[in-house]
Amino acid sequence: RIEEGFGWLKTVGGLRKTKLIGRAKLSAQLLLGFSVYNLIRLGSLSGWWRGSHV
Protein backbone atom coordinates (compact mmCIF):
# COMPACT_ATOMS: atom_id res chain seq x y z
CA ARG A 1 0.00 0.00 0.00
CA ILE A 2 2.88 2.40 0.65
CA GLU A 3 4.28 2.06 -2.88
CA GLU A 4 0.84 2.76 -4.34
CA GLY A 5 0.77 6.21 -2.73
CA PHE A 6 4.24 7.12 -3.95
CA GLY A 7 3.43 5.84 -7.43
CA TRP A 8 0.31 8.01 -7.49
CA LEU A 9 2.35 11.02 -6.38
CA LYS A 10 4.84 10.47 -9.18
CA THR A 11 2.28 10.05 -11.94
CA VAL A 12 -0.63 12.27 -10.90
CA GLY A 13 0.87 14.47 -8.18
CA GLY A 14 3.73 15.78 -10.30
CA LEU A 15 6.62 14.61 -8.16
CA ARG A 16 8.41 12.70 -10.90
CA LYS A 17 10.20 15.86 -11.93
CA THR A 18 9.45 18.75 -9.63
CA LYS A 19 10.24 22.34 -10.51
CA LEU A 20 10.58 23.47 -6.92
CA ILE A 21 13.88 24.28 -5.26
CA GLY A 22 14.35 23.91 -1.54
CA ARG A 23 13.46 21.43 1.11
CA ALA A 24 10.56 23.44 2.53
CA LYS A 25 8.83 23.88 -0.84
CA LEU A 26 9.27 20.23 -1.76
CA SER A 27 7.98 19.19 1.64
CA ALA A 28 4.90 21.35 1.16
CA GLN A 29 4.27 19.83 -2.28
CA LEU A 30 4.64 16.34 -0.83
CA LEU A 31 2.23 17.13 2.01
CA LEU A 32 -0.33 18.57 -0.40
CA GLY A 33 0.01 15.60 -2.73
CA PHE A 34 -0.46 13.03 0.02
CA SER A 35 -3.42 15.00 1.39
CA VAL A 36 -5.15 14.90 -1.99
CA TYR A 37 -4.32 11.20 -2.37
CA ASN A 38 -5.85 10.48 1.03
CA LEU A 39 -9.01 12.45 0.22
CA ILE A 40 -9.45 10.59 -3.07
CA ARG A 41 -8.79 7.27 -1.39
CA LEU A 42 -11.24 7.98 1.44
CA GLY A 43 -13.85 9.08 -1.06
CA SER A 44 -13.49 5.94 -3.12
CA LEU A 45 -13.64 3.74 -0.02
CA SER A 46 -16.81 5.39 1.25
CA GLY A 47 -18.47 5.37 -2.17
CA TRP A 48 -18.97 9.07 -2.93
CA TRP A 49 -16.04 9.26 -5.37
CA ARG A 50 -15.35 6.93 -8.26
CA GLY A 51 -11.73 6.50 -9.28
CA SER A 52 -12.65 6.41 -12.96
CA HIS A 53 -12.91 10.22 -13.01
CA VAL A 54 -9.23 10.66 -12.32
PDB file with one MODEL, atoms N, CA, C and O in Angstrom:
MODEL        1
ATOM      1  N   ARG A   1       0.817  -1.208   0.000  1.00  0.00           N
ATOM      2  CA  ARG A   1       0.000   0.000   0.000  1.00  0.00           C
ATOM      3  C   ARG A   1       0.858   1.268   0.000  1.00  0.00           C
ATOM      4  O   ARG A   1       0.446   2.290  -0.548  1.00  0.00           O
ATOM      5  N   ILE A   2       2.018   1.211   0.595  1.00  0.00           N
ATOM      6  CA  ILE A   2       2.882   2.401   0.650  1.00  0.00           C
ATOM      7  C   ILE A   2       3.365   2.770  -0.750  1.00  0.00           C
ATOM      8  O   ILE A   2       3.367   3.947  -1.111  1.00  0.00           O
ATOM      9  N   GLU A   3       3.771   1.786  -1.533  1.00  0.00           N
ATOM     10  CA  GLU A   3       4.279   2.059  -2.879  1.00  0.00           C
ATOM     11  C   GLU A   3       3.189   2.616  -3.783  1.00  0.00           C
ATOM     12  O   GLU A   3       3.482   3.377  -4.705  1.00  0.00           O
ATOM     13  N   GLU A   4       1.936   2.248  -3.532  1.00  0.00           N
ATOM     14  CA  GLU A   4       0.838   2.758  -4.338  1.00  0.00           C
ATOM     15  C   GLU A   4       0.706   4.271  -4.178  1.00  0.00           C
ATOM     16  O   GLU A   4       0.475   4.978  -5.158  1.00  0.00           O
ATOM     17  N   GLY A   5       0.848   4.762  -2.974  1.00  0.00           N
ATOM     18  CA  GLY A   5       0.771   6.208  -2.732  1.00  0.00           C
ATOM     19  C   GLY A   5       1.903   6.965  -3.398  1.00  0.00           C
ATOM     20  O   GLY A   5       1.679   8.022  -3.987  1.00  0.00           O
ATOM     21  N   PHE A   6       3.104   6.444  -3.313  1.00  0.00           N
ATOM     22  CA  PHE A   6       4.235   7.118  -3.947  1.00  0.00           C
ATOM     23  C   PHE A   6       4.136   7.048  -5.469  1.00  0.00           C
ATOM     24  O   PHE A   6       4.514   7.994  -6.160  1.00  0.00           O
ATOM     25  N   GLY A   7       3.633   5.942  -5.988  1.00  0.00           N
ATOM     26  CA  GLY A   7       3.426   5.841  -7.432  1.00  0.00           C
ATOM     27  C   GLY A   7       2.398   6.846  -7.915  1.00  0.00           C
ATOM     28  O   GLY A   7       2.563   7.448  -8.975  1.00  0.00           O
ATOM     29  N   TRP A   8       1.327   7.031  -7.134  1.00  0.00           N
ATOM     30  CA  TRP A   8       0.307   8.012  -7.485  1.00  0.00           C
ATOM     31  C   TRP A   8       0.905   9.411  -7.463  1.00  0.00           C
ATOM     32  O   TRP A   8       0.622  10.225  -8.342  1.00  0.00           O
ATOM     33  N   LEU A   9       1.732   9.691  -6.461  1.00  0.00           N
ATOM     34  CA  LEU A   9       2.351  11.016  -6.378  1.00  0.00           C
ATOM     35  C   LEU A   9       3.263  11.285  -7.563  1.00  0.00           C
ATOM     36  O   LEU A   9       3.338  12.415  -8.044  1.00  0.00           O
ATOM     37  N   LYS A  10       3.955  10.259  -8.036  1.00  0.00           N
ATOM     38  CA  LYS A  10       4.844  10.468  -9.178  1.00  0.00           C
ATOM     39  C   LYS A  10       4.069  10.689 -10.464  1.00  0.00           C
ATOM     40  O   LYS A  10       4.437  11.546 -11.266  1.00  0.00           O
ATOM     41  N   THR A  11       2.999   9.929 -10.675  1.00  0.00           N
ATOM     42  CA  THR A  11       2.280  10.049 -11.939  1.00  0.00           C
ATOM     43  C   THR A  11       1.286  11.199 -11.932  1.00  0.00           C
ATOM     44  O   THR A  11       1.289  12.018 -12.852  1.00  0.00           O
ATOM     45  N   VAL A  12       0.446  11.277 -10.925  1.00  0.00           N
ATOM     46  CA  VAL A  12      -0.625  12.274 -10.901  1.00  0.00           C
ATOM     47  C   VAL A  12      -0.205  13.528 -10.137  1.00  0.00           C
ATOM     48  O   VAL A  12      -0.532  14.644 -10.541  1.00  0.00           O
ATOM     49  N   GLY A  13       0.514  13.344  -9.044  1.00  0.00           N
ATOM     50  CA  GLY A  13       0.869  14.465  -8.178  1.00  0.00           C
ATOM     51  C   GLY A  13       2.000  15.343  -8.666  1.00  0.00           C
ATOM     52  O   GLY A  13       2.256  16.396  -8.083  1.00  0.00           O
ATOM     53  N   GLY A  14       2.682  14.934  -9.722  1.00  0.00           N
ATOM     54  CA  GLY A  14       3.725  15.781 -10.298  1.00  0.00           C
ATOM     55  C   GLY A  14       5.062  15.745  -9.591  1.00  0.00           C
ATOM     56  O   GLY A  14       5.843  16.690  -9.705  1.00  0.00           O
ATOM     57  N   LEU A  15       5.344  14.678  -8.863  1.00  0.00           N
ATOM     58  CA  LEU A  15       6.623  14.614  -8.160  1.00  0.00           C
ATOM     59  C   LEU A  15       7.697  13.844  -8.925  1.00  0.00           C
ATOM     60  O   LEU A  15       8.804  13.661  -8.419  1.00  0.00           O
ATOM     61  N   ARG A  16       7.383  13.396 -10.129  1.00  0.00           N
ATOM     62  CA  ARG A  16       8.407  12.697 -10.896  1.00  0.00           C
ATOM     63  C   ARG A  16       9.555  13.652 -11.233  1.00  0.00           C
ATOM     64  O   ARG A  16      10.730  13.307 -11.106  1.00  0.00           O
ATOM     65  N   LYS A  17       9.191  14.837 -11.657  1.00  0.00           N
ATOM     66  CA  LYS A  17      10.199  15.863 -11.933  1.00  0.00           C
ATOM     67  C   LYS A  17       9.646  17.194 -11.434  1.00  0.00           C
ATOM     68  O   LYS A  17       8.919  17.886 -12.146  1.00  0.00           O
ATOM     69  N   THR A  18       9.994  17.531 -10.229  1.00  0.00           N
ATOM     70  CA  THR A  18       9.454  18.749  -9.630  1.00  0.00           C
ATOM     71  C   THR A  18      10.250  19.973 -10.097  1.00  0.00           C
ATOM     72  O   THR A  18      11.430  19.872 -10.432  1.00  0.00           O
ATOM     73  N   LYS A  19       9.597  21.098 -10.112  1.00  0.00           N
ATOM     74  CA  LYS A  19      10.241  22.345 -10.514  1.00  0.00           C
ATOM     75  C   LYS A  19      10.586  23.216  -9.321  1.00  0.00           C
ATOM     76  O   LYS A  19      11.070  24.337  -9.478  1.00  0.00           O
ATOM     77  N   LEU A  20      10.334  22.698  -8.135  1.00  0.00           N
ATOM     78  CA  LEU A  20      10.580  23.473  -6.922  1.00  0.00           C
ATOM     79  C   LEU A  20      12.011  23.284  -6.434  1.00  0.00           C
ATOM     80  O   LEU A  20      12.611  22.223  -6.606  1.00  0.00           O
ATOM     81  N   ILE A  21      12.534  24.326  -5.830  1.00  0.00           N
ATOM     82  CA  ILE A  21      13.877  24.277  -5.264  1.00  0.00           C
ATOM     83  C   ILE A  21      13.759  24.563  -3.773  1.00  0.00           C
ATOM     84  O   ILE A  21      13.126  25.536  -3.362  1.00  0.00           O
ATOM     85  N   GLY A  22      14.365  23.719  -2.986  1.00  0.00           N
ATOM     86  CA  GLY A  22      14.349  23.912  -1.543  1.00  0.00           C
ATOM     87  C   GLY A  22      13.572  22.832  -0.837  1.00  0.00           C
ATOM     88  O   GLY A  22      12.571  22.318  -1.334  1.00  0.00           O
ATOM     89  N   ARG A  23      14.063  22.508   0.332  1.00  0.00           N
ATOM     90  CA  ARG A  23      13.464  21.428   1.106  1.00  0.00           C
ATOM     91  C   ARG A  23      12.068  21.785   1.610  1.00  0.00           C
ATOM     92  O   ARG A  23      11.186  20.927   1.642  1.00  0.00           O
ATOM     93  N   ALA A  24      11.862  23.028   2.000  1.00  0.00           N
ATOM     94  CA  ALA A  24      10.562  23.439   2.533  1.00  0.00           C
ATOM     95  C   ALA A  24       9.485  23.412   1.452  1.00  0.00           C
ATOM     96  O   ALA A  24       8.367  22.963   1.706  1.00  0.00           O
ATOM     97  N   LYS A  25       9.807  23.886   0.253  1.00  0.00           N
ATOM     98  CA  LYS A  25       8.829  23.884  -0.836  1.00  0.00           C
ATOM     99  C   LYS A  25       8.499  22.467  -1.280  1.00  0.00           C
ATOM    100  O   LYS A  25       7.337  22.152  -1.535  1.00  0.00           O
ATOM    101  N   LEU A  26       9.501  21.619  -1.373  1.00  0.00           N
ATOM    102  CA  LEU A  26       9.271  20.234  -1.762  1.00  0.00           C
ATOM    103  C   LEU A  26       8.470  19.497  -0.699  1.00  0.00           C
ATOM    104  O   LEU A  26       7.616  18.671  -1.022  1.00  0.00           O
ATOM    105  N   SER A  27       8.740  19.790   0.557  1.00  0.00           N
ATOM    106  CA  SER A  27       7.982  19.187   1.644  1.00  0.00           C
ATOM    107  C   SER A  27       6.521  19.614   1.591  1.00  0.00           C
ATOM    108  O   SER A  27       5.628  18.805   1.843  1.00  0.00           O
ATOM    109  N   ALA A  28       6.276  20.859   1.270  1.00  0.00           N
ATOM    110  CA  ALA A  28       4.896  21.347   1.157  1.00  0.00           C
ATOM    111  C   ALA A  28       4.181  20.682  -0.011  1.00  0.00           C
ATOM    112  O   ALA A  28       3.004  20.341   0.101  1.00  0.00           O
ATOM    113  N   GLN A  29       4.876  20.493  -1.131  1.00  0.00           N
ATOM    114  CA  GLN A  29       4.270  19.826  -2.277  1.00  0.00           C
ATOM    115  C   GLN A  29       3.968  18.361  -1.954  1.00  0.00           C
ATOM    116  O   GLN A  29       2.934  17.833  -2.363  1.00  0.00           O
ATOM    117  N   LEU A  30       4.849  17.722  -1.239  1.00  0.00           N
ATOM    118  CA  LEU A  30       4.637  16.337  -0.833  1.00  0.00           C
ATOM    119  C   LEU A  30       3.454  16.225   0.120  1.00  0.00           C
ATOM    120  O   LEU A  30       2.641  15.309  -0.010  1.00  0.00           O
ATOM    121  N   LEU A  31       3.349  17.137   1.070  1.00  0.00           N
ATOM    122  CA  LEU A  31       2.233  17.132   2.009  1.00  0.00           C
ATOM    123  C   LEU A  31       0.903  17.363   1.292  1.00  0.00           C
ATOM    124  O   LEU A  31      -0.085  16.691   1.586  1.00  0.00           O
ATOM    125  N   LEU A  32       0.876  18.298   0.367  1.00  0.00           N
ATOM    126  CA  LEU A  32      -0.334  18.566  -0.396  1.00  0.00           C
ATOM    127  C   LEU A  32      -0.713  17.365  -1.263  1.00  0.00           C
ATOM    128  O   LEU A  32      -1.886  17.003  -1.358  1.00  0.00           O
ATOM    129  N   GLY A  33       0.283  16.755  -1.887  1.00  0.00           N
ATOM    130  CA  GLY A  33       0.014  15.596  -2.732  1.00  0.00           C
ATOM    131  C   GLY A  33      -0.540  14.425  -1.952  1.00  0.00           C
ATOM    132  O   GLY A  33      -1.494  13.785  -2.394  1.00  0.00           O
ATOM    133  N   PHE A  34       0.041  14.133  -0.797  1.00  0.00           N
ATOM    134  CA  PHE A  34      -0.462  13.034   0.022  1.00  0.00           C
ATOM    135  C   PHE A  34      -1.834  13.353   0.605  1.00  0.00           C
ATOM    136  O   PHE A  34      -2.650  12.451   0.794  1.00  0.00           O
ATOM    137  N   SER A  35      -2.095  14.618   0.891  1.00  0.00           N
ATOM    138  CA  SER A  35      -3.420  14.998   1.390  1.00  0.00           C
ATOM    139  C   SER A  35      -4.486  14.753   0.333  1.00  0.00           C
ATOM    140  O   SER A  35      -5.554  14.225   0.640  1.00  0.00           O
ATOM    141  N   VAL A  36      -4.206  15.130  -0.905  1.00  0.00           N
ATOM    142  CA  VAL A  36      -5.146  14.903  -1.995  1.00  0.00           C
ATOM    143  C   VAL A  36      -5.323  13.410  -2.230  1.00  0.00           C
ATOM    144  O   VAL A  36      -6.442  12.946  -2.452  1.00  0.00           O
ATOM    145  N   TYR A  37      -4.233  12.656  -2.184  1.00  0.00           N
ATOM    146  CA  TYR A  37      -4.324  11.201  -2.369  1.00  0.00           C
ATOM    147  C   TYR A  37      -5.198  10.576  -1.285  1.00  0.00           C
ATOM    148  O   TYR A  37      -6.012   9.699  -1.573  1.00  0.00           O
ATOM    149  N   ASN A  38      -5.034  11.017  -0.058  1.00  0.00           N
ATOM    150  CA  ASN A  38      -5.847  10.480   1.035  1.00  0.00           C
ATOM    151  C   ASN A  38      -7.317  10.844   0.871  1.00  0.00           C
ATOM    152  O   ASN A  38      -8.187  10.017   1.146  1.00  0.00           O
ATOM    153  N   LEU A  39      -7.611  12.055   0.433  1.00  0.00           N
ATOM    154  CA  LEU A  39      -9.006  12.450   0.217  1.00  0.00           C
ATOM    155  C   LEU A  39      -9.648  11.616  -0.892  1.00  0.00           C
ATOM    156  O   LEU A  39     -10.787  11.171  -0.755  1.00  0.00           O
ATOM    157  N   ILE A  40      -8.927  11.409  -1.974  1.00  0.00           N
ATOM    158  CA  ILE A  40      -9.454  10.591  -3.065  1.00  0.00           C
ATOM    159  C   ILE A  40      -9.640   9.158  -2.615  1.00  0.00           C
ATOM    160  O   ILE A  40     -10.638   8.522  -2.952  1.00  0.00           O
ATOM    161  N   ARG A  41      -8.691   8.649  -1.859  1.00  0.00           N
ATOM    162  CA  ARG A  41      -8.794   7.270  -1.389  1.00  0.00           C
ATOM    163  C   ARG A  41      -9.951   7.111  -0.401  1.00  0.00           C
ATOM    164  O   ARG A  41     -10.695   6.133  -0.481  1.00  0.00           O
ATOM    165  N   LEU A  42     -10.112   8.040   0.514  1.00  0.00           N
ATOM    166  CA  LEU A  42     -11.238   7.983   1.441  1.00  0.00           C
ATOM    167  C   LEU A  42     -12.573   8.087   0.714  1.00  0.00           C
ATOM    168  O   LEU A  42     -13.533   7.399   1.062  1.00  0.00           O
ATOM    169  N   GLY A  43     -12.628   8.942  -0.290  1.00  0.00           N
ATOM    170  CA  GLY A  43     -13.852   9.082  -1.057  1.00  0.00           C
ATOM    171  C   GLY A  43     -14.199   7.823  -1.826  1.00  0.00           C
ATOM    172  O   GLY A  43     -15.369   7.453  -1.916  1.00  0.00           O
ATOM    173  N   SER A  44     -13.200   7.163  -2.378  1.00  0.00           N
ATOM    174  CA  SER A  44     -13.488   5.942  -3.122  1.00  0.00           C
ATOM    175  C   SER A  44     -13.837   4.795  -2.179  1.00  0.00           C
ATOM    176  O   SER A  44     -14.604   3.908  -2.554  1.00  0.00           O
ATOM    177  N   LEU A  45     -13.298   4.791  -0.979  1.00  0.00           N
ATOM    178  CA  LEU A  45     -13.637   3.741  -0.023  1.00  0.00           C
ATOM    179  C   LEU A  45     -15.050   3.911   0.517  1.00  0.00           C
ATOM    180  O   LEU A  45     -15.748   2.928   0.766  1.00  0.00           O
ATOM    181  N   SER A  46     -15.472   5.157   0.697  1.00  0.00           N
ATOM    182  CA  SER A  46     -16.809   5.395   1.251  1.00  0.00           C
ATOM    183  C   SER A  46     -17.889   5.363   0.171  1.00  0.00           C
ATOM    184  O   SER A  46     -19.070   5.223   0.491  1.00  0.00           O
ATOM    185  N   GLY A  47     -17.509   5.489  -1.095  1.00  0.00           N
ATOM    186  CA  GLY A  47     -18.471   5.368  -2.168  1.00  0.00           C
ATOM    187  C   GLY A  47     -18.935   6.667  -2.799  1.00  0.00           C
ATOM    188  O   GLY A  47     -19.714   6.613  -3.751  1.00  0.00           O
ATOM    189  N   TRP A  48     -18.507   7.825  -2.333  1.00  0.00           N
ATOM    190  CA  TRP A  48     -18.965   9.074  -2.931  1.00  0.00           C
ATOM    191  C   TRP A  48     -18.050   9.555  -4.036  1.00  0.00           C
ATOM    192  O   TRP A  48     -18.355  10.561  -4.676  1.00  0.00           O
ATOM    193  N   TRP A  49     -16.947   8.884  -4.284  1.00  0.00           N
ATOM    194  CA  TRP A  49     -16.043   9.255  -5.366  1.00  0.00           C
ATOM    195  C   TRP A  49     -15.667   8.008  -6.135  1.00  0.00           C
ATOM    196  O   TRP A  49     -15.292   6.999  -5.539  1.00  0.00           O
ATOM    197  N   ARG A  50     -15.762   8.067  -7.432  1.00  0.00           N
ATOM    198  CA  ARG A  50     -15.351   6.932  -8.264  1.00  0.00           C
ATOM    199  C   ARG A  50     -13.988   7.243  -8.843  1.00  0.00           C
ATOM    200  O   ARG A  50     -13.762   8.347  -9.339  1.00  0.00           O
ATOM    201  N   GLY A  51     -13.085   6.295  -8.787  1.00  0.00           N
ATOM    202  CA  GLY A  51     -11.732   6.501  -9.277  1.00  0.00           C
ATOM    203  C   GLY A  51     -11.625   6.625 -10.775  1.00  0.00           C
ATOM    204  O   GLY A  51     -10.565   6.991 -11.284  1.00  0.00           O
ATOM    205  N   SER A  52     -12.692   6.331 -11.502  1.00  0.00           N
ATOM    206  CA  SER A  52     -12.648   6.409 -12.959  1.00  0.00           C
ATOM    207  C   SER A  52     -12.614   7.850 -13.454  1.00  0.00           C
ATOM    208  O   SER A  52     -12.290   8.084 -14.619  1.00  0.00           O
ATOM    209  N   HIS A  53     -12.938   8.817 -12.606  1.00  0.00           N
ATOM    210  CA  HIS A  53     -12.915  10.220 -13.011  1.00  0.00           C
ATOM    211  C   HIS A  53     -11.509  10.774 -13.078  1.00  0.00           C
ATOM    212  O   HIS A  53     -11.268  11.778 -13.748  1.00  0.00           O
ATOM    213  N   VAL A  54     -10.584  10.136 -12.396  1.00  0.00           N
ATOM    214  CA  VAL A  54      -9.227  10.663 -12.321  1.00  0.00           C
ATOM    215  C   VAL A  54      -8.390  10.109 -13.438  1.00  0.00           C
ATOM    216  O   VAL A  54      -7.209  10.437 -13.547  1.00  0.00           O
TER     217      VAL A  54
ENDMDL
END
